[in-house]
Amino acid sequence: MDNILLKVKDLKAGIDGKEILKGINLEVRPGEVHAIMGPNGSGKSTLSGVLAGDPRFTVTGGEAYLGGVNLLELAPEDRSHEGLFLSFQYPVEIPGVSMVNFMRAAINAKRKYLGQEPLSASEFLKLMRQKRAIVDLDNKLASRSVNEGFSGGEKKRNEIFQMAMLEPRLSILDETDSGLDIDALRIVAGGVNKLRTDNNATIVITHYQRLLDYIKPDVVHILYKGRIVHTGGPELALELEERGYDWIKEEVDKKG
């Protein structure tokens, strides 16, 4: 796979018979941060959902491999065990399920999948303390039901804490900056940056440059009408900030 962590080739998918992704090609290598930007309705969240295995979407063509493993043949939980993590734009609340039990079940399910022994209670709590510190997650929040009563910023911080616990190979952050004030944005982005290594990669899906001021991308893609129509360096995001998306729309629509 030429040291390619994620390889997506001509991926097509839709929902309720409507095609949304019309041939996505994307390669992400270990150590890289890719930003995917584009106007509403371009297919950004669809792409993240398809890669994660959201059953609402139907794949109609193409391929998606993570570390040489065919993602499209795996159940969503097995994609997670293989090292794919999706941070949701709108994290759900799970009343009655404590964060401690939720994370311990998730970690030990992954360990079982990989043929490893489960973590003991003391090992798990030690790991949880270490990872909580990465995003300044309050111990009281970590002891509550998953996201129940959390503010928007607390939910996003909790997502990055889960990412820290699971140590994925590929993290997809779907509009993690949505609804965050500047302080929460800084903490969440700081957590993402601390978790970056030469062996993992991150895809950041966002509308705005402000998140990319904190999480520096190596590559920026513009997704429009279900296709990646432009790829460049960080300067491409700055150009979008300055010019908006109209020039992209005009350019693509001229080509037909």
N, C-alpha and C positions, 0 to 999 in steps of 0.2 A: 504493500500500500504506500510505498515511498514516504514513510514516516507521516502519513496523513491520519489524523485521529478521527475526523468526521469527513466522510465523502458522500455527497449527495449528487446524484446524476439524473437529470431530466425528470425530476419528481413532479408528479401531477396528482392533485387531490381536490376533493370538493365535498359539499354537504347538500343533502337532499336533491341530488342530481345536478347541482350547479357547480361548475368547475371554478375553483378559486386559484389553486396553484397550477400554472400552465407550463411547467418545465423548469424547475429550480436546479441550478448547478452551483455547488458550494463545496469548497475544501478548506478544512480548518486543521492546522498542525498544532502539536503540543507546544505550550508556552504562549500561544497567541490569544489576543482578544479581538473579536470581530464585532463590529456594530452593524446592525441592520436597521435602516431608517426608511421611511416612506409615508405617504399620506394615509389617512384612514381608508380601510377597505382594500388595501394593497395585498393583504395576505400574510402579514407579519405574524399575527397570533395564530393563524391557521398553520403556518410552517412550524411553529413551536409545538402546537398541539399534535400535529401529524408525527413529528419526531418522537414525542413522548408517548404516543399511542392512544390519544383521545378517541374513543369509539364513535364520537359524533361524525368524524371525518372518514371519508372513503378514499383510499389511495387507488388511483386508476392507471398509474404508470410510474416507471422510474425505480431508482434504488436509493437506499440510505444505509450506510455502514458506519459503525462506531468501532474503531480498533479492529477492523476486519470482520466484525460480527454483523450480520444482516438484521438491522433493527426492525424491519417491517415484518419479520417472521416471529418476533417476540411479543409476549404479553407486556402491558405497561410496567408491571412490577419487575419483570425480568430486564427490561430496558434500564430501570433504575439500578438493579443489582449489577448490571454491566458497566454502570458508571455515568448514567445520564441523569441530570437533575434539572427540573423545571421550577423556577420561581414564578408563581402566578401573579398576574396583574391584580386580581382580586382574591386574595387568600381566603379560604373558607373557614368558618368556625366549626369546631367539632365538640359540642357540649358533652360533658360527662367523660371525656377521654383526656386524662392529664398529659401534659407535655412529656413528663418523665416516662410514662408507660408507652406513649406513642413513639417516642424516639428510641426507647430500648427495644421495642418490637421491630422497628424499622432496621435498626443496626443489626440485630441478631438474625433477622430474616436474610439480610445481605450476606452476613457471615456464613449462614447455613448454605446459601447458594454457592458461595465460594469455597465450601468445604472446610470452613474454620469453626473452631469451638465458640460457643456463645460467650459474651462478656459476663462476668459475675456482676452482682449488684454494686460492689465496691469499685470495680474497674470502670463500670459504666458511669457512676457518679463522679469519679475522678475525671474522666474524659469530658463529661458534661460541664464541670467547673472550668476546665481549660478552654473549651470552645465558647462558653458563655462570655468569657472575657474579650473575645475577638470583636463582638458587637455591643459590648456593655449591656448585655441582657440581664435585667434585674432578676434575682433569684425568685422573687414572688411571681413574676410572669412565667418563669420556667416551671413553676409548681402548679400553675392553673390549667384549666382545660384549654385545648389547642385553639388559640386565637380568640377565645370567648371574651368579649368585652374589651378586646385590645383596640387601641387607636390605629389609624392607618399606618402611622410610622412604626408602631410596635409590631404590627403584623409583618411588615416588610423586614424589620430587624430580626424577627423570629424566623423568617424564611432563610435569611443568610446564616443564622445560627444552625438551622437544619442542614444547610449546605456544608457548613463547617464540620458538623457531626458525621455526615455521610461521605465526605471526601470524594466527590465525584470526579471523573475524568473530564467530563464536559458539562458545564453549567449553562443553562439558557435562562436569561433574566428577561422576562416579558414585561416591559414597562415598569420596572422596579421603582422608577422615580415618580410614578403616578401618585399624586396626592401627598407627596412628601414636602415638608418645609425644609429650609436650607440646612438646619442642624441635623435632622433625621437623614437627609440625603448624604451629608458628609460622613455620618457614622456608618450607614449602609455601604456606601462606596468604599470607605476605609476597610470594612470587613472583607469585601470582595477582593480588594487589592492585597490584603494580608494572606488570603488563601491562594493567590496566584503562584504557580510554580512552573518549572520547565516541563513538567509532565502532564499538566492539565490545561484546559482551554476554556474560554468563556465566550458566549454569544450574547451581546447586549442588544435587546430590541427597544428602541426608544424613538420618540418624535423630536427630542430636543438635544441641543448641544450641551446644555448645563450638566447633564449626567456625565458626558464625555470629558468635561473639565476635570472630573475626579477619577473616572475610570478611563484611562488613556487607551484608545483602540489602536491596533496595528493596521487593521484593514476596515474600511467602511463600505458597505453595500447599500445601494438604493433599490428597494423593492417597489415595483409599480405594476398594477394590473396582473399580479401573479407571476411576475418574472423579475429577476435581478437585472436591472437595465444599466447600472453603473457600478463600478468597483474602483476604489482608490484608497489613498492614505487618509490620515486624520484631517487633512486640509479639505477633503470632500464634505465632511460634516460642517466645517466652518463656512463653506460656500453655501450649503443649504440654509444655515442660520442667517446668512446675509441675503440670499436671493429667494428663499422659500422653495416650494415644489413646482411652481408654475412653469419654470423653464424645462424641468424634467418632463412634465406632462406634454408641453408643446413639442419638445424634441421627439418623444416616443410616438405621439399621435401623428406627427408628420411622416414618420417612417411607416406608420400603419401597423 
